[in-house]
Amino acid sequence: MTGNRLVSLPFSDHCEPLVESPEELRKIMAHASLQRKERTWRYLEIRPLSPEYSDAEGEPYAKFVFHRLDLRPTTEDLFRKLHVDSIRRKIQKAEKSQLTVRSGRSDHLLVDFFRLHVLTRRRQLSPPHPIAWFRNVLKCFGDRACIRIAYHRESPAAAVFTLESGATTIYKYGCSDVQFHSLGAMPLVLWDMICDAKRKNKLELDMGRSDLDNPGLIAFKEKWGAQGQPLIYSRTPAKGKVLERGNGSVQAFKRLLRHCPDWILIWAGKMLYPHVG
């Protein structure tokens, strides 16, 4: 659907080149450019965090904000840095409510997570990732992948899907049921994730990328004390543009999704996601 291309790293927000200098990256990309022509790839795309690598090859194609949270302070200090009204009080309210957090890799947790994921993607007017994607990630990452769900009695209220890489915990996916937002379910499950990362002596929480035209998400991450930095994707050749939210075709597709039953949303995700990494 989208043609053949070389991307580092598909379905990841960022991937630092395994080089020691921008000059090494230029040499690698020069060789990859020859392969692109021989194999008729549409483009090469790199997604580095370091600005010097973004400038080393290709042209800027898409820009985001990447957030990370330093986990080296004590748990008490991290809690004090949380936004008082938006985060801290909601966590305290959730702890007084009938909410419990369960974590693991079981199929039961996956099914409950996927139910919340479909609800959230419907609100965002986007197809959900296939459940097979999450099941494969759990299989491939083993105990370095985790599903964490806040339950109100036995109803899943909010969830996060995390990965671990060295000293970093990666907040990869988050989802929730709006009927439990007033109870503080999402802040509770995120805080539980942070506390678990501290127990495992992790040094950093990767909170992923945010679109520049999504100031609400950017502000939400910063209320947790996360620091933002530019994240720039580069392409060679730099043809075409990222579809913007205001694009007519995108808006028409989203209007269609608004009225689709869940099974069509899930089917659309199965069809589309293999082509968009």
C-alpha positions as CSV (number, residue, x, y, z in Angstrom):
1,M,0.0,0.0,0.0
2,T,2.8,2.4,0.9
3,G,5.6,0.8,-1.2
4,N,9.0,-0.6,-0.1
5,R,11.2,1.6,2.0
6,L,14.1,1.3,4.5
7,V,13.2,2.7,8.0
8,S,15.1,2.8,11.3
9,L,13.3,1.4,13.3
10,P,9.8,0.5,12.1
11,F,7.1,1.1,14.8
12,S,9.6,2.8,17.1
13,D,9.5,6.5,18.0
14,H,13.3,6.8,17.7
15,C,16.4,4.8,16.9
16,E,19.9,6.2,17.4
17,P,22.3,5.2,14.6
18,L,25.0,2.7,15.8
19,V,27.8,5.1,14.8
20,E,30.4,7.3,16.5
21,S,30.1,10.4,14.4
22,P,27.9,12.0,11.8
23,E,30.6,11.2,9.2
24,E,30.2,7.5,9.8
25,L,26.4,7.9,9.3
26,R,27.0,9.7,6.0
27,K,29.1,6.8,4.8
28,I,26.5,4.2,5.8
29,M,23.6,6.2,4.3
30,A,25.6,6.7,1.0
31,H,25.8,2.9,0.7
32,A,22.1,2.5,1.7
33,S,21.2,5.1,-1.0
34,L,22.9,2.9,-3.6
35,Q,20.9,0.0,-2.4
36,R,17.7,2.1,-2.5
37,K,18.2,2.6,-6.2
38,E,19.1,-1.0,-6.9
39,R,16.1,-2.4,-5.0
40,T,13.7,0.4,-6.0
41,W,12.9,1.5,-2.4
42,R,10.9,4.7,-2.3
43,Y,13.0,6.3,0.4
44,L,15.3,5.9,3.4
45,E,14.2,7.2,6.8
46,I,16.2,7.7,10.0
47,R,14.7,8.6,13.4
48,P,17.6,9.7,15.6
49,L,17.3,11.6,18.9
50,S,20.6,13.4,18.5
51,P,20.3,16.6,16.4
52,E,23.7,16.0,14.8
53,Y,22.5,12.8,13.3
54,S,19.3,14.4,12.0
55,D,21.4,16.9,10.1
56,A,23.9,14.3,8.9
57,E,21.9,12.9,6.1
58,G,18.6,13.5,4.3
59,E,16.1,16.3,4.8
60,P,13.8,16.9,7.7
61,Y,10.5,15.1,7.0
62,A,8.5,15.1,10.2
63,K,9.0,16.9,13.6
64,F,7.8,15.9,17.0
65,V,8.5,16.5,20.7
66,F,10.1,13.6,22.6
67,H,9.8,13.5,26.4
68,R,11.8,11.6,29.0
69,L,11.5,11.6,32.8
70,D,14.7,11.3,34.9
71,L,14.1,8.6,37.5
72,R,17.2,9.2,39.5
73,P,15.5,11.4,42.2
74,T,13.8,9.6,45.1
75,T,10.2,8.4,44.7
76,E,9.2,11.2,47.2
77,D,10.9,13.9,45.1
78,L,9.3,12.6,41.9
79,F,5.9,12.8,43.5
80,R,6.5,16.3,44.7
81,K,7.4,17.4,41.2
82,L,4.0,16.2,39.8
83,H,1.4,18.9,38.9
84,V,-0.7,19.3,42.1
85,D,-4.2,19.5,40.6
86,S,-3.8,17.5,37.4
87,I,-1.8,14.6,38.7
88,R,-1.1,14.5,42.5
89,R,-4.6,15.0,43.7
90,K,-6.0,12.5,41.1
91,I,-3.5,9.9,42.3
92,Q,-4.6,10.5,45.9
93,K,-8.3,10.3,44.9
94,A,-7.7,7.1,42.9
95,E,-6.0,5.5,45.9
96,K,-9.1,6.2,48.0
97,S,-11.4,4.8,45.4
98,Q,-12.1,1.2,44.7
99,L,-9.3,0.9,42.2
100,T,-6.6,-1.8,42.1
101,V,-3.7,-2.2,39.8
102,R,-2.7,-5.5,38.3
103,S,0.3,-6.2,36.0
104,G,1.8,-9.0,34.0
105,R,1.7,-10.6,30.6
106,S,-1.3,-13.0,30.8
107,D,-3.8,-13.4,28.0
108,H,-6.5,-12.1,30.3
109,L,-4.7,-8.8,30.8
110,L,-4.0,-8.6,27.1
111,V,-7.7,-9.0,26.3
112,D,-8.7,-6.3,28.8
113,F,-5.9,-4.0,27.6
114,F,-7.1,-4.5,24.0
115,R,-10.7,-3.6,24.9
116,L,-9.5,-0.3,26.4
117,H,-7.2,0.2,23.4
118,V,-10.1,0.0,21.0
119,L,-12.2,2.4,23.1
120,T,-9.3,4.9,23.1
121,R,-8.5,4.6,19.4
122,R,-12.2,5.2,18.6
123,R,-12.1,8.5,20.6
124,Q,-8.9,9.4,18.7
125,L,-10.7,8.4,15.4
126,S,-7.8,6.0,14.5
127,P,-7.9,2.3,13.9
128,P,-6.6,0.1,16.8
129,H,-3.3,-1.8,16.4
130,P,-4.1,-5.5,15.8
131,I,-4.2,-7.7,19.0
132,A,-1.7,-10.0,17.2
133,W,0.8,-7.1,17.3
134,F,0.6,-6.8,21.1
135,R,0.7,-10.6,21.5
136,N,3.8,-10.8,19.4
137,V,5.5,-8.0,21.3
138,L,4.8,-9.9,24.6
139,K,6.2,-13.1,23.1
140,C,9.4,-11.4,21.7
141,F,10.2,-9.2,24.6
142,G,9.4,-11.7,27.4
143,D,9.6,-10.3,30.9
144,R,10.8,-7.0,29.4
145,A,7.2,-6.3,28.3
146,C,4.4,-5.6,30.8
147,I,0.7,-4.8,30.8
148,R,-0.5,-2.7,33.7
149,I,-4.2,-2.2,34.3
150,A,-6.2,-0.2,36.9
151,Y,-9.5,-1.9,37.7
152,H,-12.6,-0.5,39.2
153,R,-13.9,-3.6,41.0
154,E,-13.6,-6.0,38.0
155,S,-13.9,-3.4,35.2
156,P,-10.7,-2.3,33.4
157,A,-10.5,1.4,33.7
158,A,-7.0,2.4,32.4
159,A,-3.9,0.7,31.2
160,V,-0.4,1.1,30.0
161,F,1.8,-1.2,27.9
162,T,5.5,-0.8,28.7
163,L,8.8,-2.2,27.5
164,E,12.2,-2.2,29.2
165,S,15.6,-1.6,27.5
166,G,18.6,-1.5,29.8
167,A,18.1,1.2,32.4
168,T,15.1,2.6,30.6
169,T,11.4,1.9,31.0
170,I,9.5,2.8,27.8
171,Y,5.9,3.9,28.1
172,K,4.7,2.6,24.7
173,Y,0.9,2.6,24.8
174,G,-1.8,4.1,27.1
175,C,-5.6,3.7,27.0
176,S,-8.6,4.2,29.2
177,D,-12.3,4.1,29.6
178,V,-13.7,7.7,29.9
179,Q,-16.3,6.6,32.5
180,F,-13.5,6.2,35.0
181,H,-11.5,9.3,34.3
182,S,-13.1,11.2,37.2
183,L,-11.6,8.5,39.6
184,G,-8.1,9.2,38.5
185,A,-7.5,5.8,36.9
186,M,-5.0,6.9,34.3
187,P,-2.8,8.9,36.7
188,L,-2.9,6.0,39.2
189,V,-1.7,3.4,36.6
190,L,1.0,5.7,35.3
191,W,2.3,6.4,38.9
192,D,2.3,2.7,39.6
193,M,4.4,2.3,36.4
194,I,6.9,4.9,37.7
195,C,7.1,3.3,41.1
196,D,7.8,-0.1,39.6
197,A,10.5,1.4,37.4
198,K,12.1,2.8,40.6
199,R,11.9,-0.6,42.3
200,K,13.8,-2.0,39.3
201,N,16.5,0.7,39.6
202,K,15.6,2.2,36.2
203,L,17.2,5.5,35.5
204,E,14.9,6.9,32.8
205,L,11.3,6.8,31.6
206,D,10.9,7.2,27.9
207,M,7.5,8.8,27.4
208,G,7.6,8.7,23.6
209,R,6.9,11.3,21.0
210,S,4.0,13.8,20.7
211,D,2.8,15.6,17.6
212,L,3.5,19.3,17.5
213,D,-0.2,20.0,16.9
214,N,-1.2,18.1,20.1
215,P,-0.4,20.6,22.8
216,G,-2.7,18.8,25.3
217,L,-0.5,15.6,25.2
218,I,2.7,17.7,25.4
219,A,1.4,19.5,28.5
220,F,0.2,16.2,30.1
221,K,3.7,14.7,29.9
222,E,5.3,17.8,31.2
223,K,3.0,17.8,34.2
224,W,4.7,14.6,35.2
225,G,8.0,16.4,35.3
226,A,9.2,15.0,31.9
227,Q,11.6,17.1,29.8
228,G,10.9,17.6,26.1
229,Q,13.3,17.9,23.2
230,P,12.9,18.1,19.4
231,L,12.6,14.8,17.5
232,I,13.2,15.1,13.8
233,Y,12.8,12.3,11.2
234,S,14.9,12.6,8.0
235,R,14.3,11.1,4.6
236,T,16.3,10.5,1.4
237,P,14.9,11.6,-1.0
238,A,12.5,13.9,0.9
239,K,9.5,13.5,-1.3
240,G,5.9,14.1,-0.1
241,K,4.7,15.4,3.2
242,V,3.3,13.9,6.4
243,L,-0.5,13.9,6.3
244,E,-1.7,16.7,8.6
245,R,-4.7,16.4,10.8
246,G,-6.5,19.0,8.7
247,N,-5.9,17.1,5.5
248,G,-9.3,16.5,3.7
249,S,-8.7,12.8,3.1
250,V,-7.7,12.2,6.7
251,Q,-10.7,14.1,8.0
252,A,-13.1,12.1,5.7
253,F,-11.5,8.8,6.9
254,K,-11.9,9.9,10.5
255,R,-15.6,10.8,10.0
256,L,-16.1,7.4,8.6
257,L,-14.4,5.7,11.6
258,R,-16.6,7.7,14.0
259,H,-19.7,5.7,12.9
260,C,-18.1,2.3,12.4
261,P,-18.8,-0.7,14.7
262,D,-15.8,-2.1,16.6
263,W,-15.3,-5.0,14.3
264,I,-14.7,-2.6,11.3
265,L,-12.3,-0.6,13.4
266,I,-10.4,-3.7,14.3
267,W,-10.4,-4.9,10.7
268,A,-9.2,-1.6,9.5
269,G,-6.3,-1.8,11.9
270,K,-5.3,-5.3,10.6
271,M,-5.3,-4.0,7.1
272,L,-3.5,-0.7,7.6
273,Y,-0.8,-1.2,10.2
274,P,1.4,-3.6,8.2
275,H,1.9,-0.7,5.8
276,V,2.6,2.3,8.1
277,G,5.5,1.4,10.4
